[in-house]
Amino acid sequence: MNDFPLKNNSFETGVSGIREVFNYLKRYRKKTFVLKIEDSLLLNPLFPMLMKDIIHLHDIGINIVIIPGIRTTIEEKLSRANISTRFVNGMRITPAEALPFVKLAAMEVAETIISHLAAGGANGIMGNWIRARAIGVSQGVDYEFTGCIEKIRSDIVSQLLEQNFIPVIYNIGFNSTGKSYNVNSSHITCRLCQDLDVIKLFFIGRDEGIPVANLQCPEGIETHPSGIFSNLDLAQVDYLLKHNRDVLELDYREYLENALEATRAQNGVNRVHIICGTREGSLLQEVFSSMGLGTMIYRNKYAHIRVATCEDVPEILHLMDGYVKKGNLVLRSEAELNEQITDYYIYEVDMSVYGCGALYRQDDETGEIGAISVNPSYKSKGVGRGIMEFLIDLGRKRGLKRLFVLTTQTSDWFYNFGFIQGTPADLPQGRKARYNNERNSRVLLLDL
């Protein structure tokens, strides 16, 4: 038992968070995450904590594959050897004299990650398992010993996962005669997501996510208070790349392009997360919370609204309870909800319920919107607005001419959707007869 009592709202928030974690634990067990980890994090004081968090994920039954980015380590070794290389379209041209140092950097970074896994009791195993060939000359540029992927032995990776190993795949590939090539680690990451059944891909570096500043953005985009995009669907990513190509920094453009490649493939990953490895707990929060710290790019719809079922009744009652206590909503019984369940709609985020609302048809031309409720932790996340916009659109699709709401304390919020003040006399006859004069709710109207 805690020595210090929690306030009720803090306790309820904590319980809600615990339930959310249980939900994710059940969903992700035996699933595969691919993590691309930038080597610029290796010397950061929080890197051991990141590795511990990765081991925790592995310990609860999540399959983990790690692909190290090694650009920083390559630069250090080439600088010491007084060898310079150049990049074309984000790809390093690897001359013969640079290749040994690229190999050394790849092995060194992979070994460092393996040592951290071993220190935490996890069985890491490193290898390349990549069949590659030379890029050759492209648009007049000779890429020398920079290669492209022909095949990844994903069957070997799958077998290692089944044996409870954490594969660490570094970026050296070989052709059929044993000649080695420097292969882009992001390309390895995206290709692996197409070969394996991967549920999540993480790009873990020093960036918090994709910053919003100075970018031309599509309407309805979600941003985080820290100034980064919170969630992006593929259409929004396309828009950002199309309208901001000359503004986006190369690293951010590559994140977005790689996310598109990883998600758009036939067997691609559903979600790509861009998170900061120097922020403690960012990986765990991104995995176990629907509102993470980084930028998430998603293949399928992240938050969707669906018709409620009888199984949702306990969640709906829980959502409405706080509003009932404040006098914003009328108390509804479990029996009433079950009887009218097809009038209710759920706002669901990753299979967790965060809001609800209802559209009750009153007659052939009029409908009532009610029971708008949102989990307190997500009130500023657009959940309520999403439900309202959905219900208004649903009314139009059903051919209704007018919608109304009865409210005691939230008139201003409904005005934002175009509702205007009415009177009880404006209600349909049946609803007028059931109007509670003691409650004295305001009647707001919206003509469709």
C-alpha positions in Angstrom: 0.0 0.0 0.0 1.3 3.5 -0.9 2.5 5.6 2.1 1.1 8.8 0.4 -2.6 8.8 -0.6 -3.4 9.8 -4.2 -6.1 12.2 -5.2 -9.0 10.5 -6.8 -8.3 12.0 -10.3 -4.6 11.0 -10.1 -5.5 7.5 -9.0 -8.0 7.1 -11.8 -5.5 8.4 -14.4 -3.0 5.9 -13.1 -5.4 3.0 -13.3 -6.4 4.0 -16.8 -2.7 4.0 -17.7 -2.2 0.5 -16.2 -5.2 -0.8 -18.1 -3.8 0.7 -21.3 -0.4 -1.0 -20.7 -2.2 -4.4 -20.2 -4.0 -3.9 -23.5 -0.8 -3.3 -25.3 1.0 -6.2 -23.6 -1.6 -8.6 -24.9 -1.5 -7.2 -28.4 2.3 -7.1 -28.9 3.3 -10.4 -27.4 5.0 -12.6 -30.1 4.9 -9.6 -32.5 8.0 -8.2 -34.2 9.5 -4.7 -33.8 12.3 -3.5 -36.0 14.5 -0.8 -34.4 17.0 1.3 -36.4 19.3 2.9 -33.8 21.7 5.7 -34.7 25.2 5.3 -33.5 25.3 8.9 -32.5 23.5 7.7 -29.3 26.1 5.3 -28.2 28.1 7.7 -26.0 25.0 9.4 -24.6 24.6 8.8 -20.8 21.1 7.5 -21.4 22.0 5.0 -24.0 22.3 2.1 -21.4 18.7 3.0 -20.3 17.5 2.8 -23.9 19.1 -0.7 -24.2 17.5 -1.7 -20.9 14.1 -0.7 -22.2 14.7 -2.7 -25.3 15.5 -5.7 -23.2 12.3 -5.2 -21.2 10.3 -5.3 -24.4 12.1 -8.5 -25.4 11.5 -10.0 -21.9 7.8 -9.6 -22.1 7.7 -11.6 -25.4 8.2 -9.0 -28.2 10.5 -10.0 -31.0 13.2 -7.4 -31.5 15.5 -6.9 -34.5 18.1 -4.1 -34.4 19.7 -2.4 -37.4 22.4 0.1 -36.3 23.0 3.3 -38.2 26.8 3.8 -38.4 27.3 7.1 -40.1 28.9 8.9 -37.1 31.3 6.1 -36.5 32.3 5.9 -40.1 33.0 9.6 -40.2 35.2 9.3 -37.1 37.3 6.5 -38.6 37.6 8.0 -42.0 38.6 11.3 -40.4 41.4 9.6 -38.4 42.6 7.9 -41.6 42.5 11.2 -43.5 40.0 9.7 -46.1 37.2 11.8 -47.4 34.0 10.6 -49.0 31.0 12.4 -50.5 27.3 11.9 -50.6 25.0 11.9 -53.6 21.2 12.1 -52.9 21.9 11.0 -49.3 24.0 8.0 -50.3 27.7 7.7 -49.4 30.1 6.9 -52.3 32.5 4.3 -50.9 35.9 4.2 -52.5 38.1 1.1 -52.1 40.3 2.7 -49.5 37.3 3.6 -47.3 35.7 0.2 -47.3 37.9 -1.4 -44.6 37.0 1.5 -42.2 33.3 1.1 -43.0 33.5 -2.6 -42.1 35.4 -1.8 -38.9 32.8 0.8 -37.9 29.9 -1.6 -38.7 31.5 -4.4 -36.5 32.4 -2.0 -33.7 28.8 -0.5 -33.4 27.2 -3.9 -33.6 29.5 -5.3 -30.9 28.7 -2.4 -28.6 25.0 -3.1 -28.9 25.6 -6.8 -28.4 27.5 -6.0 -25.2 24.7 -3.9 -23.8 22.2 -6.7 -24.6 24.4 -9.2 -22.9 24.8 -7.0 -19.8 21.0 -7.0 -19.5 20.8 -10.8 -19.9 19.5 -10.8 -23.4 21.0 -13.0 -26.2 22.0 -10.7 -29.0 23.6 -12.1 -32.2 25.1 -10.1 -35.0 25.4 -10.7 -38.7 24.8 -9.2 -42.1 22.7 -12.0 -43.8 22.6 -9.6 -46.8 23.1 -10.6 -50.4 24.2 -7.4 -52.3 25.5 -6.1 -55.5 27.3 -2.9 -56.6 25.1 0.0 -57.4 27.6 0.7 -60.2 27.2 3.9 -62.2 23.9 5.7 -61.9 23.2 9.0 -63.7 26.9 9.4 -64.4 28.0 8.8 -60.8 30.1 5.8 -59.9 29.2 4.6 -56.4 32.2 2.3 -56.3 31.9 -0.1 -53.2 28.4 1.2 -52.2 25.9 -1.6 -52.8 22.2 -2.3 -53.0 20.3 -5.2 -51.6 19.5 -8.2 -53.6 18.2 -10.4 -50.8 18.1 -10.5 -47.0 18.2 -14.0 -45.4 15.0 -13.2 -43.5 14.5 -16.9 -43.0 17.6 -16.9 -40.8 16.4 -13.9 -38.9 13.0 -15.6 -38.3 14.7 -18.7 -37.0 16.8 -16.6 -34.6 13.7 -14.8 -33.3 12.1 -18.1 -32.7 15.1 -19.1 -30.6 14.8 -16.0 -28.5 17.7 -14.1 -30.0 17.8 -10.4 -30.8 19.4 -10.2 -34.2 21.7 -7.2 -34.8 22.1 -6.7 -38.6 24.9 -4.5 -39.7 25.3 -2.9 -43.1 27.8 -5.0 -45.0 26.5 -7.1 -47.8 28.3 -9.7 -50.0 27.8 -10.8 -53.6 28.0 -14.4 -54.9 31.8 -14.2 -55.1 32.3 -12.8 -51.6 33.0 -9.2 -52.6 31.7 -6.9 -49.9 29.7 -3.6 -50.2 28.6 -0.8 -47.9 24.8 -1.0 -47.9 22.6 1.8 -46.6 21.2 0.8 -43.2 17.8 2.5 -43.8 17.4 0.5 -46.9 18.1 -2.7 -44.9 15.5 -1.6 -42.4 12.8 -1.0 -44.9 13.5 -4.2 -46.8 13.4 -6.2 -43.7 10.0 -4.8 -42.9 8.8 -6.1 -46.2 10.3 -9.6 -45.7 9.2 -10.1 -42.1 5.8 -9.8 -40.5 6.7 -6.5 -38.6 4.1 -4.7 -36.6 6.2 -1.6 -35.7 9.3 0.1 -37.1 11.2 2.6 -34.9 13.8 5.1 -36.1 15.6 6.1 -32.9 18.0 9.0 -33.1 18.5 12.4 -31.7 15.4 13.9 -33.3 12.2 14.2 -31.2 10.2 13.7 -34.4 9.4 15.7 -37.6 9.2 19.4 -36.6 6.3 21.5 -37.9 8.1 24.8 -38.1 8.2 26.5 -41.5 6.4 23.7 -43.3 3.3 23.9 -45.4 0.9 21.5 -43.8 -2.4 19.9 -44.9 -5.6 20.6 -42.9 -6.5 18.5 -39.9 -3.0 17.5 -39.1 -2.1 16.6 -35.4 0.8 18.3 -33.7 2.5 17.8 -30.4 3.0 20.7 -27.9 6.7 20.3 -28.4 6.3 21.5 -32.0 6.5 18.1 -33.9 3.9 16.2 -35.8 2.2 13.7 -33.6 0.5 11.5 -36.2 0.8 11.5 -40.0 -1.1 9.3 -42.4 0.4 8.4 -45.8 -1.6 11.1 -47.7 -0.3 13.7 -45.2 3.3 12.5 -45.7 2.9 12.7 -49.5 1.6 16.3 -49.0 4.6 17.3 -46.9 7.1 15.8 -49.3 5.4 17.4 -52.3 5.0 20.9 -50.9 8.2 21.2 -48.7 10.9 19.4 -50.6 13.1 22.5 -50.7 12.4 23.3 -47.0 12.7 19.9 -45.3 16.1 19.1 -43.9 17.6 16.0 -45.5 17.3 13.9 -42.4 13.6 14.6 -42.0 13.0 14.0 -45.7 14.7 10.7 -45.5 12.6 9.7 -42.4 9.4 10.5 -44.4 10.6 8.7 -47.5 11.7 5.6 -45.6 8.4 5.5 -43.8 6.6 5.6 -47.1 8.7 2.8 -48.4 8.3 0.6 -45.3 4.5 1.1 -45.2 3.5 1.1 -48.8 5.0 -2.3 -49.7 2.4 -5.1 -50.0 3.6 -6.7 -46.8 4.8 -3.4 -45.2 4.7 -2.4 -41.6 1.5 -0.6 -40.3 3.2 2.0 -38.1 6.5 3.8 -38.2 7.7 5.8 -35.1 10.4 8.5 -35.1 11.5 9.0 -31.5 14.4 10.6 -29.6 16.8 8.1 -28.0 18.2 10.8 -25.6 14.8 11.2 -23.9 14.4 8.7 -21.1 11.5 6.3 -21.5 10.5 7.6 -25.0 10.5 4.1 -26.5 8.3 2.7 -23.7 5.9 5.6 -23.9 5.7 5.3 -27.7 4.9 1.5 -27.3 2.6 1.6 -24.3 0.6 4.8 -24.8 -1.7 5.9 -27.6 -0.3 9.4 -27.3 3.5 9.0 -27.5 6.4 11.5 -27.6 7.5 11.2 -31.2 6.0 11.3 -34.7 4.0 8.3 -35.8 3.3 7.5 -39.5 0.6 5.0 -40.0 -0.6 2.8 -42.8 -4.1 2.1 -41.6 -6.4 4.5 -39.7 -4.9 5.3 -36.3 -8.1 6.6 -34.6 -11.4 5.6 -36.0 -15.0 5.8 -35.0 -17.2 2.8 -35.0 -20.7 1.8 -34.0 -20.8 0.6 -30.4 -21.7 -2.9 -29.2 -23.0 -4.3 -26.0 -19.5 -5.2 -25.0 -18.7 -1.4 -24.9 -21.4 -0.5 -22.4 -19.1 -0.7 -19.3 -16.6 1.7 -21.1 -19.4 4.1 -22.1 -20.7 4.2 -18.5 -17.2 4.8 -17.3 -16.7 7.7 -19.8 -20.0 9.3 -19.0 -19.7 9.0 -15.2 -17.6 12.2 -14.7 -20.0 14.2 -16.9 -23.0 12.9 -15.0 -21.4 13.9 -11.7 -20.8 17.4 -13.0 -24.4 17.7 -14.2 -23.4 17.9 -17.9 -25.1 14.6 -18.8 -28.2 12.8 -17.7 -27.6 9.5 -16.0 -28.3 6.5 -18.2 -28.7 3.0 -17.0 -27.0 -0.1 -18.3 -30.3 -1.4 -19.6 -31.0 1.9 -21.5 -27.6 1.8 -23.1 -28.1 -1.8 -24.2 -31.5 -1.0 -25.7 -30.1 2.0 -27.7 -26.6 0.7 -28.3 -26.8 1.0 -32.1 -27.3 4.8 -31.7 -23.9 5.0 -29.9 -20.5 5.4 -31.6 -17.1 4.9 -30.1 -13.8 6.8 -30.7 -11.2 4.1 -30.6 -7.4 4.5 -30.6 -5.5 1.3 -31.1 -8.4 -0.7 -29.8 -8.8 1.4 -26.6 -11.9 3.5 -26.1 -11.3 7.2 -25.5 -14.6 8.8 -26.4 -18.2 8.2 -27.3 -21.3 10.0 -28.6 -24.8 9.2 -29.9 -27.2 10.2 -32.6 -30.8 9.5 -31.8 -33.3 9.7 -34.7 -36.4 11.5 -33.5 -38.4 11.5 -36.7 -37.8 11.4 -40.5 -36.1 14.9 -40.5 -34.7 15.4 -37.0 -32.0 13.8 -34.9 -30.6 14.5 -31.4 -26.9 14.4 -30.6 -26.1 13.3 -27.1 -23.8 11.5 -24.7 -20.6 13.2 -25.9 -18.0 12.0 -23.5 -14.2 12.0 -23.7 -11.5 10.4 -21.4 -10.1 13.3 -19.4 -6.6 12.5 -20.5 -7.5 13.1 -24.1 -9.8 16.2 -24.0 -7.3 18.4 -25.8 -6.5 15.8 -28.5 -9.4 16.3 -30.8 -11.4 13.3 -29.7 -14.6 15.2 -28.9 -14.3 17.3 -32.1 -13.8 14.1 -34.1 -17.0 12.5 -32.7 -19.1 15.6 -33.3 -17.9 16.0 -36.9 -18.7 12.3 -37.5 -22.2 12.5 -36.0 -23.0 15.7 -38.0 -21.8 14.0 -41.2 -23.8 10.9 -40.3 -26.9 13.0 -39.9 -26.4 14.4 -43.4 -25.9 10.9 -44.8 -29.1 9.8 -43.2 -31.0 12.6 -44.9 -31.9 14.5 -41.7 -32.7 18.1 -42.1 -32.0 19.3 -38.5 -29.9 18.2 -35.5 -30.3 19.4 -31.9 -28.5 19.1 -28.6 -29.7 19.7 -25.1 -26.9 21.1 -22.9 -26.6 22.8 -19.5 -22.9 24.0 -19.5 -21.2 23.4 -22.8 -23.2 25.7 -25.2 -20.0 27.6 -26.4 -18.4 24.3 -27.5 -21.4 23.4 -29.7 -21.5 26.9 -31.2 -18.1 26.1 -32.8 -19.9 23.5 -35.0 -22.6 25.9 -36.2 -25.3 25.3 -33.7 -27.5 28.2 -32.8 -29.8 29.0 -29.8 -33.3 27.6 -29.9 -36.1 26.9 -27.5 -38.0 23.8 -26.3 -40.8 24.8 -28.7 -38.4 23.9 -31.6 -38.1 20.3 -30.5 -39.9 17.5 -32.3 -43.3 16.7 -30.7 -42.2 13.4 -29.0 -39.0 15.0 -27.6 -40.8 18.1 -26.5 -43.1 15.9 -24.3 -40.0 14.5 -22.6 -38.2 17.8 -22.0 -37.2 18.1 -18.4 -38.3 21.6 -17.3 -36.5 21.2 -13.9 -33.2 20.6 -15.7 -33.9 23.6 -18.0 -31.4 22.5 -20.6 -30.6 24.9 -23.4 -31.8 23.8 -26.9 -29.2 24.3 -29.7 -30.1 23.7 -33.3 -28.1 22.9 -36.5 -29.8 22.9 -39.9 -28.1 20.5 -42.3 
